[in-house]
Amino acid sequence: MKAWARFAWGMGALAAGIVMAVGALNVRDEVDVKATAAFAPSDSLIERGAYLARAGNCMACHTARGGARYAGGLGIATPFGTVYTSNLTPDSNTGIGSWSSAHFWRAMHNGRSKSGRLLYPAFPYTSYTQVTRTDSDAIFAYLRAQPAVKQTNRPHALGFPFDTQAALAVWRALYFRPGVYQPDASRSADWNQGAYLVNGLGHCSACHSPRDALGGQSRGLALAGGLIPMQNWYAPSLLSPQEAGLGQWEVKDIVSLLQSGVAPGASVSGPMADVVLGSTQHLTLPDLKAMAHYLKALPASSAPLESTVMPRPAGAPFNTATAAKLYEQHCAQCHGGQGEGVAGAYPALAGNRAVTMRSTENLVQIVLNGGFAPATAGNPRPFGMPPFVLLLNDQQVAELISHIRTSWGNQAGAVTPLDVNRIRARQAH
């Protein structure tokens, strides 16, 4: 009995220690919101905030389809349920009209609402914590200058225990480290500005990093590529030269891709097309160059999580003659008989990293649903690819993609009909 009592006491002490540790980790660098000085923003501060809000692509998430700007209500699907974005207009009852700049700074920096409740990391405060107080105040000034919209925030639709503050506290203790970006004195001003934008407001790691079973970004694999939860798009590694690493690119070409959505031999599609459309095309040339310098200088990784190029199987598990015929019928007119593409219009498929990388989700998505670059000021009439979801069955899509991945010098693995069906089925839900 005494042994059992000692065990129970020990377990209780351990549990209390864990609770205290989680609590301590969740109040790190906490923001004092008691002092609320008068906030009288200048026109220049509001203008700066508008620019920064675009850099963070805030409107994309905080505006529901057909809804008022920044009024929230957009559902963001996660593996744990649906999170609905909040109303950022200056309505006093349903928006941020009663917030102070300190409240907003705490949300950006520490992931807490005005009441102190922990926010869900679908709002990427894990990246926004790097934003300076000055820039946070500018964004707040811009949002407070928007028309007030009375729209009550929708409750999240999350399953237990993910709908509890206790679960959020544990998640934050595991994955969240608050802290404003600190410039690296050994690097150039351009590199530091690029790092600030890419890792802060740009929150690029939110998509371009792998996540574990709890939705946390894997340590040491920032920007190493990852499947975007619930979207069935793979954000390629920005470190790997076999995926989307930019170490060998010219700065001007990186700028072109971020500004117009197209560059020599490359174009954006899927979620990245939305980022260019709503955010990066609006950035200044100096900021785009800074991002380009930072991305170009990222350390190259020879084997990130999803980037190993698979050798062509000894015996191709698909009908090569049928696959070649499908390509001739549906693809050769634009992409060329030898996968050479058309400069300035249709990308080459021969030697294309987007074709040969290990992850094939994006290829299947594009064949099924089409591929479209964003219509930007620098590329107002982009060429696109039609969807084949109603024209080709799973077997045909698999054979077509396998042909592309194993022809003209490409040495990647084949795709199976099951791979295609899995993505088609996810889209149906």
ZAKOL-305417 format. One record per residue (C-alpha): residue number from 1; x, z, y. Coordinates in Angstrom, 1 decimal, padded with zeros to 4 digits. Each point is the difference from the previous one (the first is absolute). Example, Ala and Ser with C-alpha at 12.3 -4.5 7.8 and 13.67 -1.06 7.14 Angstrom:
<dofis>
<1; <012.3; 007.8; -004.5>>
<2; <001.4; -000.7; 003.4>>
</dofis>
This chain:
<dofis>
<1; <000.0; 000.0; 000.0>>
<2; <002.8; 000.9; 002.3>>
<3; <001.7; -003.4; -000.7>>
<4; <-003.2; -001.8; 000.8>>
<5; <-000.3; 001.9; 003.2>>
<6; <003.5; -000.9; 001.0>>
<7; <-000.7; -003.6; -000.8>>
<8; <-003.2; 000.0; 002.0>>
<9; <001.8; 001.7; 002.9>>
<10; <002.8; -002.6; -000.2>>
<11; <-002.4; -002.9; 000.0>>
<12; <-002.0; 001.5; 002.9>>
<13; <003.2; 000.4; 002.0>>
<14; <001.0; -003.6; -000.9>>
<15; <-003.3; -001.3; 001.2>>
<16; <000.2; 002.0; 003.2>>
<17; <003.5; -001.3; 000.6>>
<18; <-001.2; -003.6; -000.5>>
<19; <-002.9; 000.5; 002.4>>
<20; <002.3; 001.5; 002.6>>
<21; <002.5; -002.8; -000.4>>
<22; <-002.7; -002.7; 000.3>>
<23; <-001.3; 001.8; 003.1>>
<24; <003.4; 000.2; 001.5>>
<25; <000.6; -003.7; -000.7>>
<26; <-003.2; -000.9; 001.7>>
<27; <000.7; 001.7; 003.3>>
<28; <003.5; -001.5; 000.5>>
<29; <000.5; -001.3; 003.5>>
<30; <-003.6; 001.0; 000.9>>
<31; <-001.3; -001.1; 003.4>>
<32; <-001.3; 002.5; 002.5>>
<33; <-003.4; -001.3; 001.3>>
<34; <-001.0; 003.2; 001.9>>
<35; <001.4; -001.1; 003.3>>
<36; <-002.0; -003.0; 001.2>>
<37; <001.4; -001.4; 003.2>>
<38; <-002.1; -002.5; 002.0>>
<39; <000.5; -003.5; -001.2>>
<40; <-000.1; -002.6; 002.7>>
<41; <001.6; -003.2; -001.4>>
<42; <001.3; -002.8; 002.3>>
<43; <-000.9; -003.6; -000.5>>
<44; <003.5; -000.7; -001.3>>
<45; <-000.3; 002.7; -002.6>>
<46; <-003.3; -001.5; -001.2>>
<47; <001.5; -003.4; -000.1>>
<48; <002.9; 001.4; -002.0>>
<49; <-002.4; 001.6; -002.4>>
<50; <-001.9; -003.2; -000.6>>
<51; <003.3; -001.6; -001.0>>
<52; <000.9; 002.8; -002.3>>
<53; <-003.4; 000.1; -001.6>>
<54; <000.5; -003.7; -000.9>>
<55; <003.4; 000.8; -001.4>>
<56; <-001.7; 002.6; -002.3>>
<57; <-002.9; -002.4; -000.7>>
<58; <-002.3; 002.9; 000.7>>
<59; <-003.1; -002.1; 000.5>>
<60; <000.2; -001.7; -003.4>>
<61; <-000.9; 003.3; -001.7>>
<62; <-002.0; 001.7; 002.6>>
<63; <-002.5; -002.9; 000.5>>
<64; <-002.6; -000.7; -002.7>>
<65; <-001.0; -003.6; -000.6>>
<66; <-002.5; -000.9; 002.7>>
<67; <000.4; 003.4; 001.6>>
<68; <001.2; 001.2; 003.4>>
<69; <003.7; 000.1; 000.7>>
<70; <001.7; 003.2; -001.1>>
<71; <-003.4; 001.6; -001.0>>
<72; <001.2; 000.5; -003.5>>
<73; <-002.2; -000.2; -003.1>>
<74; <002.2; -002.4; -002.0>>
<75; <000.3; 001.0; -003.7>>
<76; <003.5; 000.1; -001.4>>
<77; <-000.1; -000.1; -003.8>>
<78; <002.6; 002.2; -001.8>>
<79; <000.5; 000.9; -003.6>>
<80; <-001.6; 003.3; 000.8>>
<81; <-003.2; -001.2; 001.8>>
<82; <-000.8; -001.5; 003.4>>
<83; <001.3; 001.3; 003.3>>
<84; <-001.9; -000.9; 003.1>>
<85; <001.9; -000.5; 003.3>>
<86; <-000.9; 002.2; 003.0>>
<87; <-001.4; -000.8; 003.4>>
<88; <002.8; -000.3; 002.5>>
<89; <-002.2; -000.8; 003.0>>
<90; <-000.3; 002.6; 002.8>>
<91; <-003.5; 001.2; -001.0>>
<92; <-000.1; 003.7; 000.4>>
<93; <-002.0; 000.8; -003.1>>
<94; <001.0; -002.6; -002.6>>
<95; <003.3; -001.3; 001.3>>
<96; <003.1; 001.5; 001.7>>
<97; <-001.6; 000.6; 003.4>>
<98; <000.5; 003.8; -000.3>>
<99; <003.6; -000.4; -001.3>>
<100; <003.0; 000.8; 002.1>>
<101; <003.2; -002.0; -000.2>>
<102; <001.5; 002.9; -001.9>>
<103; <-002.8; -000.3; -002.7>>
<104; <000.8; -003.7; -000.3>>
<105; <003.7; 000.7; -000.2>>
<106; <-000.6; 002.5; -002.8>>
<107; <-002.0; -002.6; -001.9>>
<108; <002.7; -002.6; 000.3>>
<109; <002.9; 002.4; -000.5>>
<110; <-001.4; 002.5; -002.5>>
<111; <-003.1; -001.6; -001.6>>
<112; <-002.5; 002.5; 001.3>>
<113; <-003.4; -000.6; 001.7>>
<114; <-001.1; 001.8; 003.2>>
<115; <-001.4; 002.9; -002.2>>
<116; <003.3; 000.3; -001.9>>
<117; <-001.4; -001.5; -003.2>>
<118; <002.5; -002.1; -002.0>>
<119; <-000.5; -003.7; 000.3>>
<120; <000.2; -002.4; -003.0>>
<121; <003.2; -002.1; -000.1>>
<122; <-002.1; -003.2; 000.0>>
<123; <000.7; 000.7; 003.7>>
<124; <003.7; -000.6; -000.2>>
<125; <001.2; 003.1; 001.8>>
<126; <002.9; 000.1; -002.5>>
<127; <001.4; -002.9; 002.1>>
<128; <-001.6; 000.8; 003.4>>
<129; <001.7; 003.3; 000.0>>
<130; <003.1; -001.9; 001.2>>
<131; <-001.8; -001.1; 003.2>>
<132; <001.2; 001.7; 003.1>>
<133; <-002.3; 002.3; 002.1>>
<134; <000.3; -002.5; 002.9>>
<135; <-001.3; -002.9; -002.1>>
<136; <-002.7; 002.2; -001.6>>
<137; <-001.2; 000.9; 003.5>>
<138; <-000.1; -003.7; 001.0>>
<139; <-002.1; -000.9; -003.1>>
<140; <-002.4; 002.9; 000.8>>
<141; <-000.3; -001.1; 003.6>>
<142; <-000.9; -003.5; -001.2>>
<143; <-002.6; 001.3; -002.5>>
<144; <-001.5; 002.2; 002.7>>
<145; <-000.4; -003.0; 002.2>>
<146; <-002.2; -001.9; -002.5>>
<147; <-003.8; 000.0; 000.1>>
<148; <-001.5; 003.1; -001.6>>
<149; <-002.0; -000.8; -003.1>>
<150; <-002.3; 002.6; -001.6>>
<151; <000.6; -000.4; -003.7>>
<152; <000.2; 002.9; -002.3>>
<153; <002.9; -000.1; -002.5>>
<154; <-001.0; -000.7; -003.5>>
<155; <001.0; 002.6; -002.6>>
<156; <002.6; -001.0; -002.5>>
<157; <-001.1; -000.9; -003.5>>
<158; <002.7; 001.6; -002.1>>
<159; <-000.2; 001.7; -003.4>>
<160; <001.0; 003.6; -000.7>>
<161; <002.7; 001.4; 000.6>>
<162; <001.1; -002.8; 002.3>>
<163; <-002.7; 000.9; 002.5>>
<164; <001.4; 003.5; 000.6>>
<165; <002.4; 001.3; 002.7>>
<166; <001.9; 001.8; -002.7>>
<167; <000.8; -003.2; -001.8>>
<168; <001.1; -001.6; 003.3>>
<169; <002.2; 003.0; 000.7>>
<170; <001.8; -000.4; -003.3>>
<171; <000.4; -003.7; 000.6>>
<172; <001.5; 000.5; 003.4>>
<173; <002.4; 002.6; -001.4>>
<174; <001.2; -002.5; -002.5>>
<175; <000.2; -003.1; 002.2>>
<176; <-000.2; 000.7; 003.7>>
<177; <002.9; 000.8; 002.3>>
<178; <-001.0; 000.1; 003.7>>
<179; <002.7; -001.1; 002.5>>
<180; <000.4; -002.3; 003.0>>
<181; <002.4; -002.9; -000.5>>
<182; <003.6; 000.9; 000.9>>
<183; <002.2; -002.9; 001.1>>
<184; <003.1; -000.7; -002.1>>
<185; <002.9; 000.1; 002.5>>
<186; <002.1; -002.2; -002.3>>
<187; <-002.5; -002.8; 000.3>>
<188; <-000.9; -002.4; 002.8>>
<189; <-002.9; 000.4; 002.3>>
<190; <-001.7; -003.0; -001.6>>
<191; <000.4; 001.5; -003.5>>
<192; <-001.4; 003.4; 001.1>>
<193; <-003.0; -001.6; 001.8>>
<194; <-000.7; -002.1; -003.1>>
<195; <000.2; 003.1; -002.3>>
<196; <-002.4; 001.8; 002.4>>
<197; <-002.5; -002.8; -000.2>>
<198; <000.3; -000.8; -003.7>>
<199; <-000.1; 003.5; -001.2>>
<200; <-002.3; 001.5; 002.6>>
<201; <-002.9; -001.9; 001.6>>
<202; <000.6; -003.0; -002.3>>
<203; <-000.4; 002.3; -003.0>>
<204; <001.5; -002.8; -002.2>>
<205; <000.8; 002.4; -002.8>>
<206; <-003.7; 000.7; -000.5>>
<207; <-000.3; -003.3; -001.8>>
<208; <003.6; -000.9; -000.8>>
<209; <000.8; 003.1; -002.1>>
<210; <-001.0; 001.0; -003.5>>
<211; <-002.4; 002.9; -000.4>>
<212; <-000.3; 002.5; -002.9>>
<213; <-003.2; 001.2; -001.7>>
<214; <-000.8; 002.4; 002.9>>
<215; <000.3; -002.8; 002.6>>
<216; <003.3; 001.3; 001.4>>
<217; <002.8; -002.3; 000.9>>
<218; <002.8; 000.2; -002.5>>
<219; <003.1; 001.7; 001.3>>
<220; <002.9; -002.2; 000.7>>
<221; <-002.0; -003.2; -000.4>>
<222; <-001.3; -000.6; 003.5>>
<223; <-000.6; -003.7; 000.6>>
<224; <001.0; -000.8; -003.6>>
<225; <-003.4; -001.7; -000.6>>
<226; <-003.2; 001.1; -001.6>>
<227; <-003.5; -000.9; -001.0>>
<228; <-002.4; 000.7; 002.8>>
<229; <-002.6; 002.4; -001.5>>
<230; <-003.4; -001.6; -000.6>>
<231; <000.9; -003.3; 001.6>>
<232; <001.8; -001.7; -002.9>>
<233; <002.6; -001.3; 002.4>>
<234; <003.7; 000.8; -000.6>>
<235; <002.0; 000.8; 003.2>>
<236; <003.4; -001.4; -001.0>>
<237; <003.2; 002.0; 000.4>>
<238; <001.7; -000.3; 003.4>>
<239; <003.3; 001.0; -001.7>>
<240; <000.3; -002.5; -002.8>>
<241; <001.4; -003.5; 000.6>>
<242; <-002.1; -001.0; -003.0>>
<243; <-003.2; 001.0; 001.8>>
<244; <-000.4; 000.3; 003.8>>
<245; <003.4; 001.3; 001.0>>
<246; <001.0; -001.5; 003.3>>
<247; <003.8; 000.6; 000.0>>
<248; <000.8; -003.7; -000.2>>
<249; <-002.6; -001.1; 002.6>>
<250; <000.7; -001.0; 003.5>>
<251; <-001.5; 002.5; 002.6>>
<252; <-001.9; -002.9; 001.6>>
<253; <-001.7; -000.8; -003.3>>
<254; <-001.0; 003.6; -000.5>>
<255; <-001.4; 000.1; 003.5>>
<256; <-001.9; -003.2; -000.7>>
<257; <-001.6; 001.4; -003.2>>
<258; <-001.2; 003.1; 001.8>>
<259; <-001.1; -001.8; 003.1>>
<260; <-001.7; -003.1; -001.4>>
<261; <-000.4; 000.7; -003.7>>
<262; <002.2; -002.9; -001.0>>
<263; <003.8; -000.6; -000.2>>
<264; <002.1; -002.7; -001.7>>
<265; <-001.0; 000.1; -003.6>>
<266; <-002.3; 003.0; 000.3>>
<267; <-003.4; 001.1; 001.1>>
<268; <-002.1; 003.2; -000.2>>
<269; <-003.3; 000.4; -001.7>>
<270; <-002.2; 002.8; -001.3>>
<271; <000.3; 003.4; 001.7>>
<272; <003.1; -001.1; 001.9>>
<273; <-001.9; -002.8; 001.6>>
<274; <-002.3; 002.7; 001.5>>
<275; <003.0; 001.9; 001.2>>
<276; <001.4; -003.0; 001.9>>
<277; <-003.4; -001.0; 001.3>>
<278; <-000.9; 003.5; 001.4>>
<279; <003.3; 001.4; 000.8>>
<280; <003.5; -001.6; -000.2>>
<281; <-001.0; -003.2; 001.8>>
<282; <-000.7; 002.0; 003.1>>
<283; <003.3; 001.8; 000.2>>
<284; <002.6; -000.9; 002.5>>
<285; <003.0; -002.1; -000.9>>
<286; <002.5; 002.8; 000.5>>
<287; <-002.1; 002.3; -002.4>>
<288; <-000.3; -002.8; -002.6>>
<289; <003.8; -000.6; 000.2>>
<290; <000.6; 003.7; -000.4>>
<291; <-002.2; 000.1; -003.1>>
<292; <001.8; -003.1; -001.3>>
<293; <003.4; 001.6; 000.5>>
<294; <-001.1; 003.1; -001.9>>
<295; <-001.6; -001.9; -002.9>>
<296; <003.0; -002.2; -000.3>>
<297; <002.3; 003.0; -000.2>>
<298; <-001.9; 001.8; -002.7>>
<299; <002.3; 000.7; -003.0>>
<300; <-000.5; -002.6; -002.7>>
<301; <-001.1; 001.3; -003.4>>
<302; <000.7; -002.1; -003.0>>
<303; <-002.8; 001.5; -002.2>>
<304; <-002.9; 001.5; 001.9>>
<305; <-003.0; 001.2; -001.8>>
<306; <-001.9; -003.4; -000.4>>
<307; <002.7; -002.5; 000.7>>
<308; <001.8; -000.8; -003.3>>
<309; <-000.3; -003.8; -000.6>>
<310; <-000.9; -000.5; -003.6>>
<311; <001.7; -002.8; -002.0>>
<312; <-002.1; -002.8; -001.3>>
<313; <-001.2; 000.8; -003.5>>
<314; <001.7; -001.9; -002.8>>
<315; <-003.4; -001.3; -001.1>>
<316; <-002.3; -000.5; 002.9>>
<317; <-003.3; 001.7; -000.8>>
<318; <-002.2; -002.7; 001.6>>
<319; <-000.7; -003.6; -000.4>>
<320; <002.6; -001.7; 002.2>>
<321; <-001.6; -003.4; 000.0>>
<322; <-003.4; 001.4; 001.0>>
<323; <001.6; 002.1; 002.7>>
<324; <001.9; -002.9; 001.4>>
<325; <-003.2; -002.0; 000.2>>
<326; <-001.8; 002.8; 001.8>>
<327; <002.8; 000.1; 002.6>>
<328; <-000.2; -003.8; 000.4>>
<329; <-003.7; 000.2; 000.6>>
<330; <-000.3; 002.9; 002.3>>
<331; <003.4; 000.8; 001.6>>
<332; <002.4; -003.0; 000.1>>
<333; <-001.8; -001.7; 003.0>>
<334; <001.1; 002.8; 002.3>>
<335; <002.9; 001.8; -001.7>>
<336; <001.7; -003.2; -001.4>>
<337; <000.6; -001.3; -003.5>>
<338; <003.2; 002.0; -000.2>>
<339; <-001.2; 003.1; 001.8>>
<340; <001.8; -001.1; 003.2>>
<341; <-002.9; 000.7; 002.4>>
<342; <-000.5; -001.6; 003.4>>
<343; <002.1; 001.5; 002.9>>
<344; <-002.1; 001.7; 002.6>>
<345; <-003.2; -000.3; -002.1>>
<346; <000.2; 001.0; -003.7>>
<347; <002.7; 002.2; -001.4>>
<348; <002.4; -001.1; -002.6>>
<349; <-000.7; 001.6; -003.4>>
<350; <003.5; -000.8; -001.5>>
<351; <002.3; 002.9; 000.7>>
<352; <-002.8; 001.9; 001.8>>
<353; <000.5; 003.8; -000.3>>
<354; <-003.7; 000.6; 000.3>>
<355; <-000.4; -002.2; -003.2>>
<356; <002.8; 001.5; -002.1>>
<357; <-000.1; 003.7; 000.7>>
<358; <-001.2; 002.2; -002.9>>
<359; <-003.3; 001.0; 001.5>>
<360; <-002.6; -002.8; -000.4>>
<361; <-003.0; 001.6; 001.7>>
<362; <000.5; -002.0; 003.2>>
<363; <000.2; -003.3; -001.8>>
<364; <-003.2; 000.7; -001.9>>
<365; <-001.7; 001.1; 003.2>>
<366; <001.0; -003.1; 001.9>>
<367; <-001.1; -002.4; -002.8>>
<368; <-003.3; 001.8; -000.5>>
<369; <-000.9; 000.6; 003.7>>
<370; <002.2; -002.4; 002.0>>
<371; <002.9; 000.6; 002.3>>
<372; <-000.4; 000.1; 003.7>>
<373; <002.6; 000.8; 002.7>>
<374; <-001.5; 001.6; 003.1>>
<375; <-001.0; -002.1; 003.0>>
<376; <002.5; 001.2; 002.7>>
<377; <001.0; -001.2; 003.4>>
<378; <003.2; -001.4; -001.5>>
<379; <-001.9; -001.6; -002.9>>
<380; <-003.6; -000.5; 001.1>>
<381; <-001.0; -002.5; -002.8>>
<382; <001.7; 001.3; -003.2>>
<383; <-000.1; -002.0; -003.2>>
<384; <-001.8; 001.7; -002.8>>
<385; <-000.6; -000.1; -003.7>>
<386; <-003.5; -000.2; -001.4>>
<387; <-001.3; 002.5; -002.6>>
<388; <-000.2; -001.0; -003.6>>
<389; <-002.0; 003.0; -001.2>>
<390; <-003.0; -002.1; -000.9>>
<391; <001.9; -003.1; -001.2>>
<392; <002.6; 001.5; -002.5>>
<393; <-000.6; 002.5; -002.7>>
<394; <002.5; 002.8; -000.9>>
<395; <001.8; -002.2; -002.6>>
<396; <000.5; -002.8; 002.5>>
<397; <001.2; 002.3; 002.8>>
<398; <002.5; 001.6; -002.4>>
<399; <001.3; -003.3; -001.1>>
<400; <000.3; -001.4; 003.5>>
<401; <001.9; 003.0; 001.3>>
<402; <002.2; 000.1; -003.1>>
<403; <000.9; -003.6; 000.6>>
<404; <001.0; 000.7; 003.6>>
<405; <002.1; 003.0; -001.0>>
<406; <001.9; -001.9; -002.6>>
<407; <000.5; -003.4; 001.6>>
<408; <002.5; -001.6; 002.4>>
<409; <002.7; 002.6; -000.7>>
<410; <-002.3; 003.0; 000.2>>
<411; <000.7; 002.5; -002.7>>
<412; <-002.8; 002.5; 000.1>>
<413; <-002.3; 001.4; -002.7>>
<414; <-003.3; -001.6; -000.9>>
<415; <-003.4; 001.3; 000.9>>
<416; <-002.7; 000.8; -002.6>>
<417; <-003.7; -000.6; 000.3>>
<418; <-000.4; 003.8; -000.3>>
<419; <002.1; 000.5; 003.1>>
<420; <-002.4; -002.4; 001.9>>
<421; <-003.1; 001.6; -001.5>>
<422; <001.2; 003.5; 001.1>>
<423; <000.2; -001.0; 003.6>>
<424; <-003.2; -002.1; -000.1>>
<425; <-001.8; 003.0; -001.5>>
<426; <001.3; 002.4; 002.7>>
<427; <-001.2; -002.3; 002.7>>
<428; <-003.5; -000.1; -001.5>>
<429; <-000.2; 003.8; 000.5>>
</dofis>
